[in-house]
Amino acid sequence: MFLTKVSSLARLQSPHLARAKTTLAIRRETINVWERRAPLAPKHVKRIVDSGVKVLVQPSTRRAFYMQEYEDVGAVITEDLSSATHIIGVKAPEPEELIENKCYAFFSHTIKAQPEGMPLLDEMIRKNITLLDYEKMTNDDGQRNVAFGHYAGVAGMINVLHGLGLRMLSLGVTSPFLHIGLAHNYATLADVIPVLHNIGDSMKRYKLPRVIAPLTFSFTGSGNVSQGARSVLEHLPHEYIEPGDMREAAMNGDPSVCYATVLSRQNSMERIDGKPYSPEDYLANGELYRNIFADKVAPYTTCLVNGLYWQAPAPRVLSDEDAVKLFGKGSQAKNNIMRGIPQIPHKMLAIADITCDIGGSIEFSTEPTTVGSPFQLYDPKTRTVHTDFSRDGVMVMSIDNLPCQLPREATEYFGNCLDPHINDFLNLTHEKKIQDQQDKTSGCISRAIITSKGELAPDFKYISALREEK
């Protein structure tokens, strides 16, 4: 769970409550047809309106919460947001959509100097915008307070179970996983749970064939993404084991059980020189470590669920070279459909790259997939991707906006995290640098300000240097 130590009530009693002239606006999401989330649900808007702040909502018939639901709690539906002092969304707007001299909040995807985000960053500086990036909202211990990670994990796990059913069928093996749909086929998570229970009952009754069973799952990370994904698996017959036990489980485990292991830094990283692992040493000298997953766990894993935040020089979970070793043999996938009992070329059939950190911890995950086309196969022999399940490769799902598949629940979850910080956000002004507003806002807010008063905030000056390096 996210650590939101300050309650909504406590924030309402803050001595720095927003002034009456403050107006908050929720912008329409325009990034793609599947983006139906909002940063706040109607229940959160009601709290804000009741506190005396005017709330504008830009009209959208695509949004998962209907316009009438926002209007019923006191919001004003309007296309024109120019009267707002503060504007919030989920994804970044197009640079030309930004209104000058405002305070904005959204996921900007600029803090690593991502090339695709630099035109937006330049425009925010030019238009004197104070930007709050949700990704950098953390508590004093550096843990994120506001994110969709849990629902990214939930939706990603549902999707990859569906994909596993398709991939197994293409290799000549039927399974009850054909009976689960993609996450957006369900109105709520509660609608998915009975389907998972039915799959579990089929696994217990009929068991998967030994040629492919038991199914084994490796989860990287222990945060909200990993926890969300595991919460789905836990509705199936399952058993958690240590990474070192995956080989025995894969070879001799119960075919009616899903075996799962959670990979942490402590149990998956080792120093190249053989010295013992230490968290402090790893953070200071990541280049001196290697990830043992590819050699010791991946050969016995059916599905890798990647929820790990990665940054160089940390070791990757899987490199291009690892892929050649693990999946480089010809699978003869196209011939399996003619076999009564097919040959399965390699244990790992699927990767759910939920973090979708392109070219990151999964090196060969080089482009996101989409809700409309969620799966692709990576063939290490040719180092290419394709969508033909009759051909060789490991299936990869790397959708970069997974929570939008469960948009109402994801919006409520995110809003519950964001709402305690809204009044502090409303105390911000575009008229001053963030370092001159410390007395009116919390550390969680001030740490997340990327631009203010026409320049990069002090904590993000490094972006300029990264741009020059690239």
N, C-alpha and C positions, 0 to 999 in steps of 0.2 A: 504494500500500500504506500501511496505517496505520503510524505511527512508534511502535512499542512497543520502546523502547530497552533496557528492563530485562527480562532473561530470567526465565523461571519459576524456573530454578535459582538465580539471584541472589536472587530474592525468598524462596526457601526458606531461604537462608542469612542472612536479615535478622536483626539482633539483637532485633527487635520481633515475633517470631513469636507467633501467637495462643496464648493459654493453653489448657490442656486443657479447661476448663469451657466454652469457646466452642463454640456449636453453630450451624451454617449450615443454613438451610432454603431449598428451592426451592418457591415457591408455584405452584399451578395457575393457568393463564391462563384467564380467564373473560370477556374482553371481547367475543368473538364466536366463531362456530362455526369460522371459518377459522384462528384463532390457535392453531397447533400447535407453535410454537417454545418453547424454554427458554433461559435465560441461559447454561447450562452443559450440555455433552454428558457422557455417562458417562465418557469418558476424562479429563475435567477433574475430575469428582467423585472418580474413583479417586486422582488425585494429592492431592486435599485430604484424603481419608480416610486415605491412607498417611502424611500428615504429622501425624496424630493428632487431627484435627478431626472431630467427629461431624457427619454430613450427613443431614438429613431431606428427603424428597421427598413432596410432597402428591400423592395418587393422581390420575391422569387417564388415561382411555382414549382421549382425543383427542390427546394429546401425540405428536409424531412419533417420539420415542424411547420405547420401551416401558418400563413400570415394572420389568419383569424385568431390563432392561439396567442400570438404576441399582442395583437390588438386587444384581446380580452383582458390582458393584465396591464393595460395602460400605455403600451408603446404606440408610436405614431408611424404608420407605414408611409414612406415617402421615397421617391427616387433621388431627390436632392439632399445630399449630406453636407452641403457647404456650411450650414449653420452649426454643425457639430464641432465641439472642441477636441473630442477624443473619438477615434474610429477603430473598431476592432474587427478582425476576421479570423479565419483559420489559415488559409494559404495566402501567399503574397499576391497583391494585385499587380496588374501590368504597370510599368513605370508611368505611362501617360495617364493612368487613372488616379494617381496620387494627387491629393489636394494640398497645396502649400500651407505652411504655418499651422500644422495639426500635430497631435500626438496619436501615433498608430501603435497597434499591437497585432502581430501575426508571426507565423514561422517564416523567416526571411531567407534561410539557406544562404547566408552570406559569411558566416563566421569562420569558414575555412577558405575564404576568398574563392568560392566556387565561381568559375568563369560565367556561368549562366545567371548568377545573381548580381554581378557587378554593375550592369546598367541600372538595376533597381537601386543599389546602394548609392551610386552616383546621383541619381535623381532625388533620393531622400536628402542627401547633403545639399544639393542645389536648392531644393524647395523648403529647406529649414524645417525638416520633420524630425520630431523626437520619436525614435522607434524602440519599442519594447519587444524583444524576441522571446517567445515563450520557452524556447530551447535553453535559454540561459537563466531561467527563473529557478533558483536553487535556495536551499536553506543554508545555514552557516556551515554545515558539514559537506556542502557540495552536492547534496542529493537533489534531484529535480523535484519541484513541487507541482508543476503543471505540465501534463503531457497526455497523449492518447495511448501510451505504450501498452497498457493492459488490453485494450480492444484491438490493437494491432496484433498482439499475440493470439487473442481469441479467433479473430477472423482468419489470420494466417494459418492457424492449425486446422480450422474447418476446411479451408481451401485445399491444403496439402493432403488431407485425408481423402478428399474427393479426387485429387490428382493421382494419388496412389492407386485408387481403384481403377482409374483409366490406364495407368502405366502397367499395372499387373495384368489387366485384360489384354493389352497390346503384346505382352510377353507370353500369353496363353494361359493365364490363371484368373479365374473368376473369384470374386470376393464380395462380401457384404458392403465394402466401402463404395461400391457402385451406387448404393442407395442413399448416400449423403450428397447434398447439393453444395454449391458454392455458398459462401456466407450470406450474400445478399438475397438468396432465395428464402430467407427466414426473416420474419418481422422482428423477432427478438431472440435472444440467446435461449430463452425458455422453450422456444419452438424446436431448437436443435437437440436438446437433451434427450427427448424420447427417441429420436432417430439414433443417437449414439447408443442408447440402452438396447435398442433392437439389434444394432450391429454387434454389440457385446454378446447378446443372447445367441446370435447366429455363430459367433466365434466359439462359444462354449459348446454349442450343440454339434456343429459340423467340423470345426477346426479347419484352419487353412492347411493346404498341402505342405509337406515338409520341404518341398523344393523352394518354398519362399518363406516359410514360417520357422520360428516365431518372428514376428515383426519387432524390430529394436529401434529405439528412438534416442538420439543424442541431442540434448538441449545445451546450447552455450549461453552463459550468463545466468544470473540469479535475480535479475531485476524484474520490473513490471512486465516487459515483453515475454520473458521466459515464464513467469508465473501465469500470465494470461493463457499462453499456449498450453502449459501443463494442466490448467484447470479444465481444458477440453478433453485432453487425453484421459484424465482421471475419471471420466464417465464410461470408459472402456475397461475391460479386465486388464489390470496393469500391476506391475511390480517395479519399484525403484531399486536399482543396483549400483554398485560402484563401477567406475570406468574399467577397472581391471577385471571385472567379472563379465564384461560384454562378450568376450570370446566364448566362454562356457555357455552363456545364455543363447547365443546365436546358433551354437552347434547342437546343444542338448536341451534347450529350454522347452517349456510347455507351449505347443502351437496355438493354444487358445488364449494365451496371455501376451500382452504387449509389454516388453521390457524397456525401461527407460533409465537413462543416466543423465545427471546434471554436471556439466563440465565447468569447474571454477578455475581461476588462475592457479590456485594451490594444487589441484589434482591434474592439471593439464599442461602446466608450464614447467620446464626444467632448464637449468643453466647449461649452456653448451660445454662448459668446462667441468661439469659434474658437481659443482658446489651446490649446497642446498638452496631451495627457493626461499626468498623473503619478500614480503609485499613491498617494503621500502626500497629494496634493491631492484625489484622488477620495475617499479615506477621510475626509478632514476636511470636504469640501464637496460631498457627493454630489448635493445639490440643484442644483448648477451644471452638471451633466452630463445628456446625453440618450443613450439607447440607440438606435443606428442600425439595429438588427435589423429593425424593422417596415418601414422605408423601403427599405433596401438589400439585405436578405437574405431576409426572409420571403416576398416575392412570387415567389421562385425556390426555395422550400423545400417539399418534399412532406410532411415530418414533422419537427416540432420536438420534441426530446427535452430536457426541462427538468430539469437537475440543479443549479440555482443556488440557493444560500441567499440570501434577499432580506430586507432590512429597510429601512423608510423612514428617510431620504428618498431612497434610491437609486432611479434610474429603473427602471421596470418593463420586462420583456422585451416584453410585449404588454399594452396598455391596452384598455379598452372601445372607445375611439375608433379605435384601430388595427384592432380586429376589424371595425368598420363598413367601414373602407376596404378591408380585405383580403377579407372574406367577405360583404359587404352586398348584393352582387348576387344576384338570384334565380337559383338554380342549375338550376331546372327538373329537379330530381333525379328526380321521379316520371315524367317523360317520357323519361328516358334509356334505360330498359329497352326502349323501343320503337324505339330507333335502332340501326342496324347499327354505325355508328361514332358514339358519343355525344359530346356537348359536355361538357367538364369545366369547371365554373364558375370555379374558382380552383386554383392550384397546390397550396396547402397543404390537405391532406386530414385530417391527424391531428396531435394534440398529446399527447405522453406527459408529463404533469405529474408527474414522479416525486417531486419534493419535496413536492407536495401542500400547498403553503403557501397556505391558503385566502385568496382576495382579495389575494394577494401579487404575485409577479413576473408571473403570468398573472392579470390583474385579474378576468377573467370566469370563472375557475375558482373558483366560489363554494361548492361542496360536493363532498365526496369521493365517488367511485364505489366500488363494492364488488367483491370477487372474484366474487360471484354475478352481479353486473350491472356489468361493468367499463367500459362505454362509454356516453357520452351525446353528443348533438350540441348545440352552442351556436349559436343563430340570432341574429346581431347585429341583425337588423331588428326583432325583437320583444324582444330581450334575455332570451330564455327558453331553457331546456334541454328536450330531449325524447330519446326513445330510438327514434324511428321513422327508420330509415335511408333510407326513401323520400323524406324531406323534406329541406329545406335545412339547412345548418349545417356547422361543422367538428367532427370527432369529437374528443372529449376523454376521456382516461383519467387518472383522478386517485385511484387506490387508495392509501389511506394506510397499508396494512400489507403491501406487496408482498413482502417477504422471507418471509412465512408461506406463500407458494406453493411455495417450495423449502425446507421447514422443517428438514430434517436437515442439509443443507449450510450453511444460514444459521446454525443453532445452533452447529455446529462452528466456523465462521468467527468468529462473535461470541465464543464461548468462548475461542478462541485469543487474542483481543484482551483479554478480561477476566481470564483466569486469572493473568497476571503481576501483577495488582493485587489479587487476592483476599486475600492475607495482610495487606496494608495496610488493606483494608476491615475485616477481622476485628479489627484493632487499635483500631477506633473503639469508642466507648462512648456510650450515650445519657445518661450521667450528667454529662457535661461539655460545655461549648460547644466548637465546633470550634477556635476560636482558642486554647483551652487544651490542644489535643491535637496541635499541630504537630510536637512532637518524636517522635511515635509513628506518623506517617503521611507519605506523600509529597505533593508539591505537586499531583500529578495527582488524588489523592483529595480533598485539602482544598479545592481549587478547585471541586470538584463538589458540595460539601455545601450544600444549599438551606436546610434547617432543622436546628437543634440546640438542645437544652435549652430547648424551648418558645418559640423565636423564630426569625425569619429570620436566616440567617448574614450576616455583615457585607457580603459581596459581593453579596447579594441583597436588601438593604434597599430597593432601588429599586422592588421589586415593589409595595410599599405605595403609593408615589406613583403608579405606573401604574394601580393599581386606582382611585384617587381620580379620575384623569383620565378613566377610562372610565365 
